[in-house]
Amino acid sequence: MLKRMLVAPDPELLRLRTSARAVLGIGLAAAVSYLLGHSLTAAVAGGLAALLALFTVGDPSVRRQAVTTALLPAVGFPVLALAAALHGHPLARDAAFLAVVFCGVYARRWGPRGHALGVFGFMMFFATQFLHAVPEQLLQIYASVALALACAAAVRFAVWPIERRTPPQPVAAPPAARGLARHTTRQAFQAAVACGLALAVGRLVSDERWYWAVGTTWWIFVNTASRGETLVRGFRRVVGTVTGIAAGLLVAVPLHGAPAPTAVLLALCVFGLFYSAGPSYSWMIFFVTVLAGLLYGLLGVLHPGLLALRLEQTAVGALGAALAVAVVLPVTTHTATDAWIQRALLCVRHCAADAARRLAGDEAADPAPRVAELELLLGRVRVSLAPLLHPISPLRTRKGRARQVMAALDDCARQVRGLAAVAADPDASHDARLTAACRRVEAAVQSLVAPGDRADSPAAALAGAPHHPGAERALAHLHDLEAALAALAAPLRGTSRAPYAKA
């Protein structure tokens, strides 16, 4: 698990730079709160707001990121006020919390902005429970959160802007029908039921720290699209929590909240949280758990029993999520993965067509954006297939087929990248053989995504192009791409209908 996190690809050192920037932004927010004499409660709320602003805002453009960041208080402040006002009314507070859960998940239908605002609203309600904030503290908490968001925005957009040289467009979820057929609607009901179960059982375990169970359930549902993904996410969360609690017993408890070393360790945890978020969910939860223990140390309430209670509430939350996805409007792994695989295959088809048009002299055709989109789509396929590829999966036959699918798709991506590189070479030229090769690629994709349908030929305009030796490398990539697509036919049409059915 550690090796996977350390050796995971980091193009342009993006994860490293983003993690370092997060430490700077959150550290600046904490320093400003300290210099202004804010209470520890307000400072922690501000630090959390800065972390969320840097972690969850993921719009495709800098301008949209800035707008989303500016909108965070519009969601967070009313939720803070509601949670603080209901502090002494458990039944009303619990009902409001579940309403925030439902709305936060439902908001994901509006893309990255809806996701970020939904997460921020939930975490502001959660933070109020964590800090036991009351209405009298709201003004100072508002001030601290506003300043923290301003600090995070200043670091992100002015001090240390980080952009990819060719930023890929975000991959939206596959389109869905209205009502309960829409994934975000189904997941909103699932999350609300799961959090309701977690809240009820969590209160039986501890009437004071029940919110940890709800928080566990909420984060298990983030970035999952099927029953299998949710179950695997729950398992990884428990693993990360167990290891984080062990580290907390060794590190956080002996510190007794000593400010200087705690601040250093908090910075390390923030860095680790951001750095591990992509490649390893378990490591991310490890750092979150240690960070929470350090904050409890600062608040003066940390002891070994509290960490043990944290583990119990995590187990309750994971169980609530597992039960909900099993019985409430379940989405199978097959349903989710099939959509992502089809989108990846169609992207391969468009990449090949754009590259061939570029080689034929069409300067407007550029396969590079399609290549970037394909990388993101393959990431979604990997997440969807994770339940079958996980070491604890008992479905050996389907696991083998899932590995075949992933290996063939990775081979497709390699050939598409090579094809795009050839197309970008100004010395490369067109060749009539590209027409036939592109048509075969298109036919191979069509036979996988829509057997029996007739394919249009995007490369028809190349039919009269002469032969040219400069296209040999492009032809080699197209031929290897055909072979990779042919290798997908067997696992996708296996006796179980698909390698991922019916997890």
N, C-alpha and C positions, 0 to 999 in steps of 0.2 A: 504493500500500500504506500509506504514511504517512497520506495523507488519509483512508483508510477507518478507520484507528484513531482519528484525532483527531475525526472527525465522527460516529463511531458513537454511537447513542443511549445516554444514561446517565441513565435515570429516577431521580429523587431523588438524583442524583450518587452513586449506589451504588458504581460502579467507582472513582471518585475517593476516596471515603471509605474503601473497603475497602483500596485501595492505600496510603493514608496510614497506616491502622491497621497494615498489615503492616510498614511501615518502623518504626513505633513498637514493635511487639511483638518483631520480630527484633533491633532495636537494643537494646532492654532486655535481651534474652537475652544478647547479646554483651557488653554492659556488665557484667552480673552475673558472667559467666565471667571477664572481665578483672579485676574487683575481687577475685574469690576466688583469683586466681592460677592458673587452669587453663592447661594447655598449649595451644598454638595448635591442635594436632590436636583436642583435646577441645572447644575453643571453636568450631571450624568444624563439628564434628559437632552441637553444640548449636544453632548457628545454622541448620543444615540442618533439624534436627528442628522448630524453631520455624516455619520457612518452610513445611514440609510440613503442620504442624498448621493453619496459617492458610489454606493453599492447597487442601488436598484434603478437609478435613472439610466436607461439604455436606449434612448431614441437614436435614430440613424444619423441625424445631423446635429451639429453643435447648437444651432439656433433652437431646434426642438428640445434639446437637452436643457437649455437655459430656460425655456418656457415651462417645461415640466418642473424644474427645480423651483421656479417662482410660484408655481401652483401648489406646492407641498403644504405651505401654511394654511391655504384655503381649505384643505381637507383635514390637516392635523389639528389646528386650533379648536374647531368645533368638537372634534372627537375628544380632545383633552378636557374640554369644559364638561362634556357629557359624562365622561368617566369619573371626573372629580366630583361632579354634582351627585352622582349615584353611589358614591363611595360607601355611604351608610345604609344603602337599600339593596341588599343582595339580590333579590329576585328581579327587580327592575334592571340592576346592573348586568346580571347574567343575560337577560333578554336583549339588552342593548348590545352586549358584546357579540352575541350570536348574529344580530342584525348587521353589525359591522363586518363580521366574518363573511356573511352571504354577499353583502354589497362589494366587499373587497375582492372576492373571487369573481363575481359577476362582471366587475369593471375590466377584467382582462380581455373582454371582447373588443375593447377599444385599443388594443395593441400595447406597445411598450409604455405609453403614458398612463393608460388605465391600470396596467400592472403596477407601476411605480406608486401611483396615488393610492391604490388599494392596499399595497404593503405598508405604506407610510401611515395610513389611517389605522390599520390593525395594530401596528407597533406603538402608536401613540396611546391607544387604549391599553395595550399590554404594559407599556412603561408606567402608566398611572397606577396599575396594580402592583408592579414591581417596586415602585418607589413609595407606595401608599400616599400618593399626592392628594391633597384636599383643596377645596376652592380658594382658601386663603393664600395658597402658594402659586396660583395660576399666573398672576401677572409676571412674577419673576421667571417662571418656567417659560412663558411666552417669550420674554425678552431673551432668555438664554437660547431657546430654540431658533428664534429669528437671527440672532447673532451667529449661531453655529452654522445655519444654512448660508448666511452671507459669507462666512469664512470658507466654507466648503466650495461655494460658487467662485469665490475669488481665486482659490488655489486651482480649481478645475479649469476655469475659463480664462484666467489672466496670468497667474504665476506659472502654472505648469500645464498648459494644454497638450493633450496627447491625442494624436490622430494617426490612423493608418494612412499610408500613402495612397492606397486604393481601397477605401472603406467599402465593405460589402453591404448591400441592403439587407435589412433584417428579414428573416424568414418568418412569414406569418403562418398561423395555423391554417390547415386546409379549410376551405369554405364549408359551412354546415348549414343545414336547414334551420328554420325558425323553431322557437319553443324548446321543448326538451331534447330535440335532435341536435341542438347546438351544444358543442362541447363545454363552453364556459358556463352555460346554464346548468347542465348536468353536474358539473364539478362544483358549482356554487351550492347546490342542494347537498351533494356529498359532503362538502367541507362543513356546512352548517350542522348536519346530522352528526358527523364525526366529532366536531368541536363540542356539540351538546353532550355526547356520550363522555368525552374526555372531561368536560366541566363537571358533570354529575359524579363520575367516579373519582375525579381528582379532588373534589370537595370532601368525599368520604375518607380519602387518604390524608388530606390536610386541608382544613378549612382556611388556612392562612396562605398556603403556597399553591393552590389549585391551578393558578394561571399558567404554571409551567406545562401542565398537561395540554392546555389549550394551545399554547405557543408551539409545542412539539407537533401537534396535529396540523396546525396551520402551515408550518414550514415544510412538512412532508408533502403537502399538496402543491407547493410552489414548483412550477416547471415539470409537472408530471401530466401525462395524457392518458394513462390506462391503469387498469387494476394492477397489472404486473409491475409497472414502474413505481406505483405507490407503495407496494409491498416491499420492493427492494430498497426504496428510499427510507422506509421505516426501519428496516434492518440496519442500514448503514448509519442511521441516526443513533440507534441504540449503541452500536459499536463505537461511534465517535464520542458519545456521552460517557460510556464506561471508561474509555482511555483518558478522556478529559478529566473525569472525577479522580482517577488515580493520580494524574499529574497535579490536580488541585490539592490533593492530600499531601503531596510531597513539596509543593511550592507555595500555594496560596495560603494554606492554613498556618504554616510556621511564620509567615510574614506579619500576621496580625494587622494587616492594613497599613504597614509602614509606607508613607507617601512616596519617597524617592524610588525604592526598588519596585514598588507596585506600578508606578508610572512607566518605568522601563519595560516591565513585563507586559503591561497593557499595550504598549506600542508594538512589541513583538507579536502579541496575539492579533492585533489589527493587521499587521503585515501578513502574518500566516493565514488569516481568514481570507484576505483578498487573493493571496498568491495560490491558495489551494482550492478556491471556489470552483474553478473550471475542471481541473483533472480529478479531484477527489472530494466527494461530499463528506466522507467520514472524517478526513483531516480538517475540513472546514468546521464541522461540528465539534471536533476536538478543541480547536482554538476558541470557538464560541463558548464552550463549557468552561474552559480555563479563564477566559475573560470574565464570564459571569461570576465565577468564584472570587476573582480579584476585586470585582466591584462590590460584592458582598463583604469582602474584607474591609474595603474603604468605608462601607456603611456601618461596620462594627457588628455585624450579625453572623459572620462566617464561623462554622464549626463543622466537624466531620458528619454529624447527624444531618445537617442541612444538605450536604452533598449527597448523602444516601437518599434523602427525600427527593432530591433532583432526579436521581436515577429512577426511583419509583414513579414519579410523575411522567418521565419520558416513556417508560414502558406503558403507562396508561394511555398516553397520547398516541403512541404507535399502534396499540391495540384498537383504539377508537377509529383510527384511520383505516386499519385493515378491515374491520367489520363494516364500515360504511361503504368502502369501494366494492365489497363483496356482495352487498345486498341492495344498495341504493343506486339505481340507474347505472349499473356497471358498464364500463367500456373495456372490452377485451384487448389484450395485447395485439391480436390480429387486426382488429379494426383500426387501431392507432398506427401500427407499423405499416400496414398495407398502403395507407394514404401517403406516408412519408417516402416509401420506396417508389411509388408511382411518380411522385413529384421529382425525386432524384433521377429517375430514368428519363422523364421528359426533359429535365435540365441537361442531361447528357446529349439527348437528341438536338436540343437547341445549340449546345456548345459546338457540336460537330458541324451543324449547318452554318453557324456564324463563322467558324474557322475556315470552312471551305469557301464561303463568299468572300472573306477577307483575302484568301489566297488568289481568288479570281480577279482581284483588283477593286473590290468594293470597300472603300475606306471607311464607310459608315458602319460596317460590320465589325464588331469587336467581341471576341469570346471571353475576354478577361472578366467582365462582371458575372457572366454565367459560371465561370470557374469558381469565383468566390462564393456564389450562391450555392453551388454544388457542395463545397466544403461544409457550409452551414447545414445543408440538408442531410449530409452524411452524419454530421454530429447528432441530428435529431434521430436518425435511424439507429445509431449506436445506443442512444438513450432508450429508445423504444424496445430494442432487442436485449437490453441489459438484464431483464428478468430471466431470459433463457440462457444468456452467456454467463450468468453469475455462478460461482463455484458451488453454491448450495442447491442449484436447480436439479431436480431429479429427472427431468425430461431429456434423457440422453440423446434420443433420435432427433428431436427438435433442436437441441443445442447444436448438434453436428450440422444440421441444415442451416441454422442461423449463422454459424461460422462460415459456411460456404457462401451465403448471401453477402456477408460483410466483406469477405475476401474478394469476391468478384466485383462488388461496388468500389472497393478501394483500388482495384486494378483499373476499373473504368476511370476513376478520378486521376490516376497516374497518367493514363493515356490522354485524357482530355487536357491535362496540364501541359504535356509535351506537345500536343497539337496546337494549343494556344501559343506556346512559345515559338513554334515554327511560323504560325500565322503572323506573329509580331515582327518577324525578321523581314526587313525591307527587301532583301535579296531573294526571298522565296517568291515563287511564281505559281501560275495556275497550270492545271493538267487535266485533260479530259477524264482521266481515270478517277479523279476525285469525285466526279459526279456519281459514278457507279458505286464507289465506296460509301459515299454519304447516303445514297439511297438504301444500301444494305444495312447501314447503321440504323437509319430511320425505320426500316422494316423490322429489324430485330427488336427495337424498342416497342414498336406498335404491337408486335406479337406478344410481348410481355404485359403491356398495360391494357390493351384492348384487343384481344384475339378476335379475328374475323372482320375487324374494321379495316377499311381501305385507307392507306396513308397518303396524304398529299406530299408532294416532293418539293421541299424547300430549296433543293439544289438544282432544280430543272434548268435554271438560267445558265448553268455551267456546261450544258450538253455540247455546245460547239467549241469548247475551249481546246486548244492544241496540247500535245504532250510537252512536258518540260521536266528536265532532270531535277530541278530545284524542289519539286514536290515529293520526292521520294520519301523523305522523312515523314511528311504529313501522311502519306499513304501507309507507311509502316504503323504509325499510331492508329490510324483508322482500322487497319486490319487487326491489330491487337485489341482494339476496342470491340470489334465484332466478336472476337474470341471470348472476351470477358462477358459480353452480353449473352452469348450462347451458353456460357457456364452458369448463368443465372437461371436458365430455363428449368433445369432439373430440380433444384431446391424450391423454387417458387411454385412448381406444379407437382410437388410430392404427394404422396398418398394422404397426407394430413392437410392437404389443400395449400398450406404454407408453412414455413418453418416456425412461425410464431403463433399459429392457431392453438389454442384457445385459452391462453394463459390469462 
